[in-house]
């Protein structure tokens, strides 16, 4: 593990979100995924508690209707607070499709 990677993990352990770490160190946007993998490998990834969403290899199960859709803007609205960057309800259940 590189020194930079250790710093990211330490920051995460200190309570910073992955997004905040990326912003703090001015990392490229792709680092969100990278750091998330890093903390997962280090075994320190925090669970999101009640906001659990079933995620599949190539799709996401809508938390309301239970249907599985590809995780794309065609089926889900963007939500940067969510893990994959999309809401956990499909567009149809958000009332517009
Ligand atoms: Zn739905």
Boltz pocket constraint, residues with backbone or C-beta under 6 A from the ligand:
constraints:
  - pocket:
      binder: B
      contacts: [[A, 62], [A, 63], [A, 64], [A, 65], [A, 66], [A, 67], [A, 89], [A, 90], [A, 91], [A, 92], [A, 93]]
      max_distance: 6.0
